Structures are given as C-alpha cells and as structure tokens.
Amino acid sequence: MQPELKLQQLRCMLAILDQGGFHAAARHLHRSQPAISMAVRDLEERLGQPLFEKGNGKAALTPFGQWCLPRFHELVAHHDRVSRDALAMTCHQAGRVDIATVPSVASRLMPAILASFVVDYPGIEISLQDGHSELVAQMVLTGEVELGITSLWQPQEALSSTPLLHDEIGVVCRDDHPLAGLDRLHWRELAGYSLIRNGTSRLLVGSPAAELLEHSSLFISNMISLTAMLEAGIGITTLPRLAFQEEHERLCFVPLAEPLLVRRIGLLCRTGVSLSPAAAAMRRHVMAHLGGSVA
C-alpha cells in the first residue's frame, strides 16, 4: 500500500535542512520543536525508513533521506506552482477565454470591449473568432468556445442565451439610388427594385416584407462581395445596422420603418456547464458594456 505523504511534513523536513536544525526550523515555521520532531517521525513511519541519522546531534540525512530530498523539493514546488496558478485564475490574473461572434459584432463592438478588458484583466489570454450565426452557436455547443455573441434563429435547450442588444434592420443602397434620400422606408417602397438577398435576409421571413424575397433572384453571403455589388449599383439589400459598413462612402443605410424589424443579439453559453473564471469575467464585462442596449 502506497504511503500518503502530507505536505506539511515534507515542509518540516525541508525546513530542517534549509535552516540547519530542528530548533531553527521550528522558529522558521512558527511551531514548537516537539511538533517538528513528531512530524518527521510520522513521515519516517509512513515511508518505513529513517530520513535523518540518529544520535549525532546534527541534521544529517541518511542515504534514503538524500534520495528523497530532491524529490520532496520537486513535489512541494509543484504543489506551490499549482496553488499559485489556481489562485491566479480565480483572481482573474491568468487563464484563457475563447469567444466567437458574428462578424458585425467582431468588427464594430468587440474592439472597444476587448480594449478595456485587457486593461482590467492583463493576465488573461483571449481568442476571438468570427463566423455566421449558426457557426457561432455550433462552436459554443461543441465546446470549441465558451462564449458566443450571435442572433439565435432557433433556440436550443442545450444553449442559454442572454439578451444583449437590438439591431434594427434597414435598406442599404448606393448614395445615388432613389431611396437614398429618404429618412425611413415602408417595405412597399422597395417593390420594383432589384433586391440582393444575404444571410440576414431571413429576418424578413414571417413579416409583411417577406414577399420581397420571392422576387429576388440574387443571393450573396459574403459581405465583401455583397458590398462590391451594391457599390456597382446592381441592386439594394437589407442589413442590420451593425452589419452596415459605414466606411464605404458610396453606400447609405435607410431604416426600415414598416415593418419595424430588429435582429436580437444575445450572449450564448452551454446550458448547465460552468464557465471558467476567465470566461465568467468576460461574460460580466460584455454584459456591462452591451446588456440591454440598442444598436
């Protein structure tokens, strides 16, 4: 049967050697000399061999004690490293958080959020990935990331979603398009114009504007390609405001007033699975910045 080594007894043995004797070790550890002697005696009984030579008045190791010394040093040092690392993670001084978001959130909102997070938690490593809404949800579901920020098309029992913000839907067109000068739009005003569908167009499904999709013959999922088509004047599209790339000067965003549609963005995590300390810190940070806001 293997002996169960007690860490405090190992510390007593190492202190005797480091301090040069039993009395000095007792003063160093703030314990009585008999308590130190008892700890060593119990350790020797557990191991079945003496660690110190008897009767010479000095803290001299036996050959077995000399064999144990570097191994006990390693064992105590490993314990202390693990304890420090665990405490650092608990205090958010270390760790790693993996998070995935839809591209619009990654490019428009995450820079400011991460900039303040790394100031508050400089020891935490961050991995940020972006992808379409279904991919983000799948990455959370499989455990590839702990947190996801996305719109949840079909709620799943395995995922918990906390609302973050509402992102209004509007029409994106070139700045010389007839619709560009309007403040707000009714969906009927889009009739007759070439509508380019994209990955967010399903937000129109179930609304009065759904029939616009039936007359659209062009679908583009990639935002770079979609932007190029819009700038070329090939058609118009509908997008959430966050997905509209304001740096493109030739394009403009006109809110859709009727029907009033919004993309609901939420923070995902796995139901019934605890977050790591780093991910829990990130969740609180995101909630503090985005919770309940409107884009």
C-alpha positions in Angstrom: 0.0 0.0 0.0 1.4 3.4 -1.0 2.1 5.9 1.8 0.1 9.0 1.8 2.5 11.9 2.1 1.4 15.0 4.0 2.7 18.2 2.5 3.3 19.9 5.9 5.6 17.0 7.0 7.6 17.5 3.8 7.9 21.2 4.5 9.2 20.4 8.0 11.9 18.1 6.6 13.0 20.7 4.1 13.0 23.5 6.7 15.2 21.4 9.0 17.8 21.2 6.2 17.4 24.8 5.0 17.5 26.3 8.5 20.3 24.0 9.8 18.4 22.1 12.5 15.2 21.2 14.3 15.1 24.3 16.6 15.8 26.7 13.7 13.1 25.0 11.6 10.6 25.3 14.5 11.3 29.1 14.8 11.0 29.5 11.0 7.7 27.6 10.8 6.3 29.1 14.0 5.9 25.7 15.6 7.3 24.0 18.6 10.4 21.8 18.3 8.5 18.7 19.6 5.9 19.3 16.8 8.6 19.4 14.2 10.2 16.2 15.6 6.8 14.5 15.6 6.1 15.5 12.0 9.4 14.0 10.9 8.9 10.8 13.0 5.4 10.3 11.4 6.8 10.9 7.9 9.6 8.3 8.6 7.0 5.8 9.8 4.9 6.3 6.7 7.9 5.7 4.5 9.3 2.8 6.6 12.8 4.3 6.6 14.6 6.9 8.7 15.4 10.2 6.9 17.9 11.6 9.5 20.8 10.0 11.1 20.2 9.4 14.8 22.4 10.4 17.8 24.9 12.7 16.2 23.1 15.9 17.2 23.2 17.2 13.6 20.5 17.3 10.9 22.3 14.8 8.7 20.4 12.8 6.1 20.5 9.1 5.8 21.2 7.7 2.2 17.5 7.2 1.9 16.9 10.8 3.0 19.4 12.0 0.4 17.4 10.2 -2.2 14.2 11.7 -1.0 15.4 15.3 -0.7 15.3 16.4 -4.4 12.0 14.6 -4.9 10.4 16.2 -1.9 11.7 19.6 -3.2 10.1 18.9 -6.6 6.8 17.7 -5.0 6.5 20.8 -2.8 7.4 23.2 -5.6 4.9 21.6 -7.9 2.2 21.9 -5.3 3.0 25.6 -4.8 3.0 26.3 -8.5 -0.4 24.6 -9.0 -1.8 26.6 -6.0 -0.4 29.9 -7.3 -1.8 29.2 -10.8 -5.2 28.2 -9.5 -5.4 31.3 -7.3 -4.3 33.5 -10.3 -7.1 32.0 -12.4 -9.6 32.5 -9.6 -8.5 36.1 -9.2 -8.5 36.6 -13.0 -4.8 37.2 -13.1 -4.3 34.3 -15.5 -6.3 32.0 -17.8 -7.8 31.9 -21.3 -11.2 32.7 -22.8 -12.3 31.5 -26.2 -15.2 33.6 -27.7 -16.9 33.6 -31.1 -19.1 36.3 -32.6 -20.8 37.2 -35.8 -18.6 39.4 -38.0 -20.6 42.6 -37.4 -20.1 42.4 -33.7 -16.5 41.4 -34.0 -15.6 44.4 -36.1 -17.9 47.1 -34.6 -18.3 46.3 -30.9 -15.5 43.9 -29.8 -12.5 46.3 -30.3 -13.8 48.7 -27.6 -14.8 45.8 -25.3 -11.5 43.9 -25.6 -9.5 47.1 -25.2 -11.0 47.7 -21.8 -10.9 44.0 -20.9 -7.2 43.7 -21.4 -6.7 46.7 -19.1 -8.8 45.2 -16.3 -7.5 41.6 -16.8 -4.0 41.8 -18.3 -3.1 38.2 -17.4 -6.0 36.6 -19.4 -5.3 35.3 -22.9 -8.1 35.9 -25.4 -9.0 34.0 -28.6 -11.7 35.7 -30.7 -13.2 34.0 -33.8 -16.0 35.2 -36.1 -18.5 33.4 -38.2 -22.1 33.3 -39.2 -24.7 32.9 -36.5 -25.2 29.1 -36.9 -21.5 28.5 -36.8 -21.1 30.6 -33.6 -23.9 28.6 -32.0 -22.3 25.3 -33.1 -18.9 26.3 -31.7 -20.5 27.0 -28.3 -22.5 23.8 -28.4 -19.4 21.7 -29.1 -17.3 23.4 -26.5 -14.8 24.9 -29.1 -15.5 28.3 -27.4 -17.1 29.0 -24.1 -19.0 32.2 -25.2 -20.7 33.2 -28.3 -22.3 36.5 -29.4 -24.9 36.0 -32.1 -28.5 36.1 -33.2 -30.2 32.8 -32.3 -32.6 31.8 -35.1 -33.9 28.7 -33.4 -33.4 28.5 -29.6 -31.9 25.2 -28.4 -32.3 23.7 -24.9 -28.5 23.0 -24.8 -27.7 26.7 -25.2 -28.5 29.5 -22.8 -29.0 33.0 -24.4 -28.8 36.3 -22.5 -30.2 39.3 -24.5 -27.6 41.9 -25.2 -29.0 44.4 -27.8 -31.5 45.0 -30.6 -30.0 45.8 -34.0 -32.5 47.5 -36.3 -32.9 46.4 -39.9 -32.6 48.8 -42.8 -32.1 49.1 -46.5 -28.6 49.6 -47.9 -28.2 51.1 -51.3 -25.8 53.3 -53.3 -25.8 57.0 -52.5 -27.3 58.0 -55.9 -30.2 55.5 -55.6 -33.8 56.9 -55.5 -34.2 55.5 -52.0 -31.0 57.0 -50.6 -32.5 60.4 -49.7 -35.3 59.0 -47.5 -35.3 59.1 -43.7 -37.3 55.9 -43.3 -38.9 53.3 -45.6 -42.0 51.3 -45.9 -41.4 47.9 -47.4 -43.7 48.6 -50.3 -41.4 51.3 -51.4 -38.8 48.6 -52.2 -41.1 47.0 -54.8 -39.7 47.2 -58.3 -36.1 47.4 -57.2 -33.6 44.5 -57.5 -33.2 43.1 -54.0 -30.0 41.2 -53.3 -30.6 38.6 -50.5 -27.9 37.8 -47.9 -27.5 35.7 -44.8 -29.6 38.1 -42.7 -32.5 38.3 -45.2 -34.4 35.6 -43.3 -35.2 38.3 -40.8 -37.9 39.3 -43.3 -39.5 35.9 -43.2 -42.8 36.0 -41.4 -43.1 39.7 -41.8 -45.2 41.7 -44.4 -42.0 42.3 -46.3 -41.4 38.6 -46.9 -42.8 38.7 -50.4 -39.8 40.8 -51.4 -37.7 37.7 -51.1 -39.8 35.8 -53.6 -38.9 38.2 -56.3 -35.2 38.3 -55.6 -33.0 36.3 -57.9 -29.6 37.1 -56.4 -28.2 35.8 -53.1 -24.7 36.7 -51.8 -23.5 35.5 -48.4 -20.0 37.1 -48.4 -20.0 40.7 -47.1 -17.1 41.8 -49.3 -18.8 40.5 -52.5 -22.2 42.0 -51.4 -20.6 45.4 -50.8 -19.0 45.3 -54.2 -22.3 44.5 -55.9 -24.1 47.3 -54.0 -21.3 49.8 -54.9 -21.7 48.7 -58.6 -25.4 49.6 -58.4 -26.6 46.1 -59.2 -29.3 46.3 -56.5 -30.2 47.0 -52.9 -30.2 44.8 -49.8 -31.4 44.7 -46.3 -29.0 44.5 -43.4 -28.9 45.0 -39.6 -27.3 48.4 -38.8 -24.2 46.8 -37.2 -23.6 44.9 -40.4 -23.6 48.1 -42.5 -20.1 49.1 -43.2 -20.1 52.8 -42.8 -16.6 53.3 -44.2 -18.0 52.7 -47.7 -18.8 56.3 -48.6 -20.9 55.3 -51.7 -23.4 53.4 -49.6 -26.1 54.6 -47.3 -28.4 53.0 -44.7 -32.1 53.8 -44.5 -34.0 52.4 -41.6 -37.0 50.2 -42.4 -39.9 51.6 -40.5 -42.7 49.3 -41.7 -42.4 46.6 -40.7 -40.1 47.5 -37.9 -37.7 44.6 -37.7 -34.7 44.1 -35.3 -32.0 41.5 -35.0 -31.8 40.3 -31.4 -28.2 39.7 -30.4 -27.5 37.5 -27.4 -24.7 36.0 -25.4 -24.6 32.3 -25.7 -23.1 29.7 -23.3 -23.8 26.0 -22.8 -26.8 25.2 -20.5 -25.7 23.6 -17.2 -22.0 24.0 -17.8 -20.0 26.3 -15.6 -17.8 28.9 -17.1 -14.1 29.1 -16.4 -13.1 32.1 -14.2 -11.7 33.8 -17.3 -14.9 33.3 -19.3 -17.0 34.4 -16.4 -15.0 37.6 -16.2 -15.5 38.1 -20.0 -19.2 37.5 -19.7 -19.6 40.1 -16.9 -17.5 42.5 -19.0 -19.6 42.1 -22.1 -22.9 42.4 -20.2 -21.7 45.6 -18.6 -20.9 47.1 -22.0 -23.8 45.7 -24.1 -26.6 44.4 -21.9 -29.9 45.9 -22.9 -28.6 48.3 -25.5 -30.0 49.2 -28.9 -27.7 49.5 -31.9 
